[in-house]
Amino acid sequence: MKYRCVIFDLDGTLADTIPDIAAAMNRALAEEGFAAVDEEAYSGMVGWGIKRLAELALPPSARTAETVERLAAAAGRAYHENPLVRTRAYPGMAGIVSALAEKHIKTAVFSNKPDELTLSVVNGLFPPGSFGAVRGGRPGLPLKPDPFGVMEILAELDLTPRDTVFAGDSEVDMKTAREAGCFPLGVSWGYRPRSVLEEAGAAAIADSPGGLLSFVLEGRVPRGKGSVT
């Protein structure tokens, strides 16, 4: 078996979190006197952390540092209150995580979502002990695509980047994987189109949770087409 670990992104990879993220940010926008953003539009805006999300949600003319900070704080409070109203794990993901454990492949979660919220969402969607490590954004530490968090997880799990697949749905995740030296596996069921993953350097793309499992266990891309189904 080629790989000994899978590190998962959270939003758009393990779970569809957009409904609750959008609700929180739109509530904050309304409090600040700005128009709501269509829920679908958030799919192209998440992945870089809440401050960047707040910036992108604002009209360009309102993107001052002070306004972004205030909006991000308000959205964070709103999201903390209701992180699991409409958020759901993608069908099949809990089973895939369990199947990896049965094969003695370690798993972890690394998200740019604040650490406490990352833990709340993961613990609310997956059985206790599903992952060997769960990390989100923490004050004073770099977010993805900086590889610091990946290296921290691997040190804790006593693994190396060459042992590891980093699975994610965005260009942020693919850059994180490449910066850390992990295998960059894109997933096509999340928030970015395949073209974005390909351009960001995905070495393979899984089109289903079962395809992800197949790739990790076999260590190759079936049929040589650049995707696994």
N, C-alpha and C positions, 0 to 999 in steps of 0.2 A: 504494500500500500504506500503510495507516494506521499500523501499528505497526512499530517497528524493533528491539524487544527483548522477550524474555520472561524474567522472573525466576521461577524455580521454587522452591517449598518442596520439601523432600526427603522427610521421613517422611509417607507417605500420599498423596503427589503423584507423585513420581518412583519411589518404591520402597515396598514393604511391608517395613518394618523392625520391626514389632511383635514377631515371634517372638524376635529376639535381644535387644531391649530388655527384654521380659518375663523372659527367662531371666536376664539380668544383674541386674535388680532383685529378682527372686525369690531368687536366690542371696544377694544382700546382705541381704534380709529374713531369710532362714534363719540367716545368720551372726549377726544381731542378735537372734535368738530370736522373730521374728514369723512369722505364717502367710503363705504365698504368696498372691498375688492371681491370680485366673483370667486367663489370657492375653487373653480377649476384653474384659475390663474395661479393659485398658490403652488401648484405642482411644479412650476418652473422657478419658484422663488425659494423653496426650502433647501436646506442642506448645508448652509454656511453658518448657522447659528442665529439666535434670535435678533441680535442687533442688525445683522445684514438683512434679515427678513423684514424688520421694521423699516429699514431704509427703503427697501424695494416696494413696500406697501404704500409708502407716502408718495404724493405727487412730487415730481422732481424739484419743483420750486420750494417745497417745504422740507427738504432733506438737510436741515441744519443738524449739527452735532447734538445740540440741546434737545431738539424735537425728537430725534432718533432715540436718544437715551431715555427720554420720558415715555415714548411710545413702547419701547422694548420692555421697560419696567412694568408698565400697565398691562401689556399683553402677557408677560410672564406671570403676573399675579392672577390674571383671568384664567390662564391655562392651568396653573397649579390647582385652581379650584375645581376644574372639570377636564381632566386629561383623558378620561375613558368613557365619555358619553356615547360617542359614535365610532371611536377607534376600534378596529378589529385586527387580529392577526390574519394574515393572508391564509386562505384555505391550504391545508397541507403542511404549513411551516412547523407547527408543533410536532407533527409526526416525523418530519425530516430531522429536527433537532434530536428527537428521541432515537431515531435510527442511527444517527452519527454517534451518539453515546454508546449504543449497543456495539458499535464497531471500534469502541475505545478511541474515538476521535474527539478531541477537546473542542469546545465551542466557547465563544465570547461575543459580547456586544460592545461596539464602540460607536457612540453617537455624538453629534455636536449639540444635541439637546442638553440643557442643564442636567447635571449629574443626578440630582434628586428626582427630577421628572423622568429621566431615563430609567432609573430604578423603579419608579412607580408604574410606568407603562409596562416594562418587562415583567414585573412581578404580578401585574394585573392580567396579563395575557398568557403567561406560560407557567407551568407548574414549578414549585420551588426547586431550586437546584438544577434547573435546566442548563444553565451556563456556568462555566468555570470562572468567569469574570464579566462584570458589567460596568462600563465606564461611560460617563457623559462629560460635558464641558464643566470644568472647575476653574474657579477664579485663579488667575495668575499662571495658568497652564495653557499651552497652545491648543487650538482646535484643529480638526482636519482641515486641510490636507497635510498639516505638519505630522510627521510620523511618530512624535513623542509618545502619544497614547498607545499606539500599536506596540512600540518597543517595551513600554511599561507592562502591558498585558502579557507579552511573550516572556518577559523576565519572570513574571509571577507564575506563569504556567510552565516554565522551564522548557521553552521551545525557541526555535529560531525562525526568521522570516522564510527560509527555504522550506520549512515544514508546513507553511501556512497559506491558505487561501483567504483572501479578503474579498467578501461578497458584498456588492452594493449596487444601487440603481442610478448613481449619478457620477458626473465628472469629478466631483470632489472625492468620491470613494476610489475611483480608478487612480487618481493622482496620489491619494494616500497610500494605496497598495504599492504603487510603483516607487514612491519615495521610501517606503519601509522595506522594499525588497520582497514583498509577498506576491503571490500570484493574483493578478487583478481579474476577478471574475465578475462580469456585469450580470445583472438580472433585468429582464425586459418587462417584468410585470409592474414595475414601480412608476416613478414620476418623470423619467426622462425617456425620450425616444432612443431606439437602437443607434441611430446615427450619432447621437451625443456620446454614448458609451464607446462606440468604435473610434471616434475622433479623440476621445480622452485616453485611449490606449488599452481598452479591455482586451485581454489576450484570448478570452472566450466569453460567450454570453449564454446564460441559462435562460430558457424560455418557460420553465416551470420549476417548482420546487423539486419534483422528481428528477428533472434534468440536472439540477444543482447536485443532488445526492449522487447521481450517476457519475458526474464529473469528478467529484471529490474521491469517490471510491475507486474509480478506474484510472484517474490521473491523466486523462486524455480527452480530447474533443471527439465525440463519435462522428463518424462519416466524414471527418475533415472539412466540415462546412463552417467552422467558426462559431457554432452555436450548439447547445444541447437542449433537447426538448423533453 
